[in-house]
């Protein structure tokens, strides 16, 4: 049933669109909230150089004074957020690396498989996790600066990936009558141009 050419109804496509739209809306809201909070608490108080998450947490404590012990509360919330983000990022990034290399070298892969069924796949994940822990304790390396470099590299790589996605989204041989509409194309190419200009400006 639908092997090779899965049958997807218009209703399912609409649900996917709604799901993505809601997810992106929350993502953008959170991003802007972080930016505004950072500007309102750190930048205003001339705190520019933060090299570790611990320094960021400590910097929040004396800055927020809207209600009693708000600085301590904000620091605790920040720490909880960092731990949650770390736990999420470890599984996603390490798993992604495992899948990518397994696809490249045609190794058996999948978290549904046992260790002895996909040994190379799990070894890659273990190496990624251990490497992350080691990097965190190497003094010359600034983890905050590394996040900036990683974001920059992602921005550079994102442009050709988005171009490929847009090409696929307009290929009738692949998608049939479900190719991008005019609005999707305008928004898609506009976003690509904006990202490209941002990358060029940053470089």
C-alpha positions as CSV (number, residue, x, y, z in Angstrom):
1,X,0.0,0.0,0.0
2,X,1.7,3.2,-1.2
3,X,5.2,1.6,-1.2
4,X,7.5,4.1,-3.0
5,X,4.7,6.6,-3.6
6,X,2.9,7.2,-0.3
7,X,-0.6,8.6,-0.6
8,X,-1.0,11.9,1.2
9,X,-4.3,13.7,1.4
10,X,-4.8,17.4,1.2
11,X,-6.1,17.4,4.7
12,X,-2.8,15.9,5.9
13,X,-0.9,18.5,4.1
14,X,-3.0,21.3,5.7
15,X,-2.4,19.8,9.1
16,X,1.4,19.7,8.5
17,X,1.2,23.4,7.4
18,X,-0.7,24.4,10.5
19,X,1.8,22.4,12.7
20,X,4.8,24.1,11.1
21,X,3.2,27.5,11.3
22,X,2.4,27.2,15.0
23,X,5.9,25.8,15.8
24,X,7.6,28.6,13.9
25,X,5.5,31.2,15.6
26,X,6.5,30.0,19.0
27,X,10.1,29.7,17.9
28,X,10.2,33.3,16.7
29,X,8.4,34.5,19.8
30,X,11.0,32.8,22.0
31,X,13.9,34.1,20.0
32,X,12.7,37.7,20.2
33,X,12.0,37.3,23.9
34,X,15.6,36.2,24.5
35,X,17.0,39.1,22.4
36,X,14.9,41.7,24.2
37,X,15.6,40.2,27.7
38,X,19.3,40.1,26.9
39,X,19.3,43.7,25.7
40,X,17.2,44.9,28.7
41,X,19.3,43.1,31.4
42,X,22.9,42.6,30.2
43,X,23.6,45.1,27.4
44,X,22.0,48.1,29.2
45,X,24.2,47.4,32.2
46,X,27.3,47.2,30.0
47,X,27.9,43.5,30.4
48,X,29.3,42.4,27.1
49,X,31.8,39.7,27.7
50,X,30.2,36.4,28.9
51,X,32.2,33.4,28.2
52,X,30.3,30.6,30.0
53,X,26.7,29.8,30.9
54,X,27.6,30.1,34.5
55,X,28.7,33.7,34.1
56,X,25.4,34.5,32.2
57,X,23.4,33.0,35.1
58,X,25.3,35.0,37.7
59,X,25.0,38.2,35.6
60,X,21.2,38.0,35.8
61,X,21.0,37.9,39.5
62,X,21.8,41.6,40.4
63,X,20.1,43.1,37.3
64,X,16.5,42.1,37.7
65,X,14.9,44.1,40.6
66,X,11.2,44.3,39.8
67,X,10.2,42.2,42.7
68,X,11.9,40.6,45.7
69,X,14.5,37.9,44.9
70,X,13.7,38.2,41.2
71,X,17.4,38.1,40.4
72,X,17.8,34.7,42.1
73,X,14.6,33.4,40.5
74,X,15.8,34.5,37.0
75,X,19.1,32.8,37.6
76,X,17.4,29.6,38.6
77,X,15.1,29.7,35.6
78,X,18.1,30.4,33.3
79,X,19.9,27.4,34.7
80,X,16.9,25.1,34.3
81,X,16.6,26.4,30.7
82,X,20.2,25.7,29.9
83,X,20.0,22.2,31.3
84,X,16.8,21.5,29.3
85,X,18.3,22.9,26.2
86,X,21.5,20.8,26.7
87,X,19.6,17.6,27.2
88,X,17.6,18.3,24.0
89,X,20.6,19.4,22.0
90,X,22.8,16.4,23.0
91,X,20.2,13.8,21.7
92,X,19.4,15.8,18.6
93,X,22.9,16.8,17.4
94,X,24.6,13.6,18.4
95,X,21.8,11.5,16.8
96,X,21.9,13.7,13.7
97,X,25.6,13.2,13.3
98,X,25.2,9.4,13.8
99,X,22.5,9.3,11.1
100,X,24.4,11.5,8.7
101,X,27.7,9.5,8.9
102,X,25.8,6.2,8.8
103,X,24.0,7.3,5.5
104,X,27.4,8.5,4.1
105,X,29.2,5.2,4.8
106,X,26.1,3.0,4.4
107,X,26.2,1.7,8.0
108,X,23.2,0.2,9.7
109,X,21.4,2.9,11.7
110,X,18.5,3.6,13.9
111,X,17.7,4.1,17.5
112,X,15.3,1.3,17.3
113,X,18.2,-1.1,16.8
114,X,20.3,-2.6,19.5
115,X,24.0,-1.7,19.9
116,X,25.3,-4.9,18.3
117,X,22.9,-4.3,15.3
118,X,24.2,-0.8,14.5
119,X,27.6,-0.6,16.3
120,X,29.1,2.2,14.2
121,X,26.0,4.3,14.5
122,X,26.0,4.2,18.3
123,X,29.8,4.7,18.5
124,X,29.4,8.0,16.5
125,X,26.8,9.2,19.0
126,X,29.0,8.2,22.0
127,X,32.0,10.0,20.4
128,X,29.9,13.2,19.8
129,X,28.7,13.2,23.5
130,X,32.1,12.6,24.9
131,X,33.7,15.2,22.6
132,X,31.2,17.8,23.8
133,X,32.0,17.1,27.4
134,X,35.7,17.3,26.8
135,X,35.4,20.6,24.9
136,X,33.4,22.1,27.8
137,X,36.3,21.6,30.1
138,X,39.1,22.8,27.9
139,X,40.0,26.3,29.2
140,X,41.2,28.0,26.0
141,X,37.8,27.3,24.3
142,X,35.0,29.8,24.9
143,X,31.7,27.9,24.6
144,X,29.7,31.1,24.0
145,X,32.1,32.1,21.1
146,X,31.8,28.5,19.7
147,X,28.0,29.0,19.7
148,X,28.5,32.2,17.6
149,X,30.8,30.4,15.2
150,X,28.4,27.5,14.9
151,X,25.5,29.8,14.2
152,X,27.5,31.6,11.5
153,X,28.5,28.3,9.8
154,X,24.9,27.2,9.9
155,X,23.8,30.5,8.2
156,X,26.4,30.0,5.5
157,X,25.4,26.4,4.9
158,X,21.7,27.2,5.1
159,X,21.6,29.3,1.9
160,X,22.5,26.4,-0.6
161,X,20.3,24.0,1.3
162,X,17.3,26.4,1.1
163,X,18.0,26.9,-2.7
164,X,17.8,23.1,-3.2
165,X,14.6,22.9,-1.1
166,X,13.0,25.6,-3.2
167,X,14.1,23.8,-6.4
168,X,12.5,20.6,-5.2
169,X,9.4,22.4,-4.0
170,X,8.9,23.6,-7.6
171,X,9.7,20.4,-9.3
172,X,6.5,18.8,-10.8
173,X,8.4,15.6,-11.5
174,X,8.8,15.1,-7.8
175,X,5.7,16.7,-6.3
176,X,3.2,16.6,-9.1
177,X,0.5,19.2,-8.6
178,X,1.6,19.9,-5.0
179,X,4.4,22.3,-6.0
180,X,4.8,25.7,-4.3
181,X,2.3,28.4,-4.9
182,X,3.2,32.0,-5.8
183,X,3.1,33.3,-2.2
184,X,5.3,30.4,-1.0
185,X,7.9,31.1,-3.7
186,X,7.9,34.8,-3.0
187,X,8.4,34.3,0.7
188,X,10.9,31.5,0.2
189,X,13.2,33.4,-2.2
190,X,12.9,36.6,-0.1
191,X,14.1,34.7,3.0
192,X,17.0,33.2,1.0
193,X,18.1,36.7,-0.1
194,X,17.8,38.1,3.4
195,X,19.9,35.2,4.9
196,X,22.5,35.6,2.1
197,X,22.8,39.4,2.7
198,X,23.1,38.8,6.4
199,X,25.9,36.2,5.9
200,X,27.8,38.5,3.5
201,X,27.4,41.5,5.9
202,X,28.6,39.4,8.9
203,X,31.6,38.1,6.9
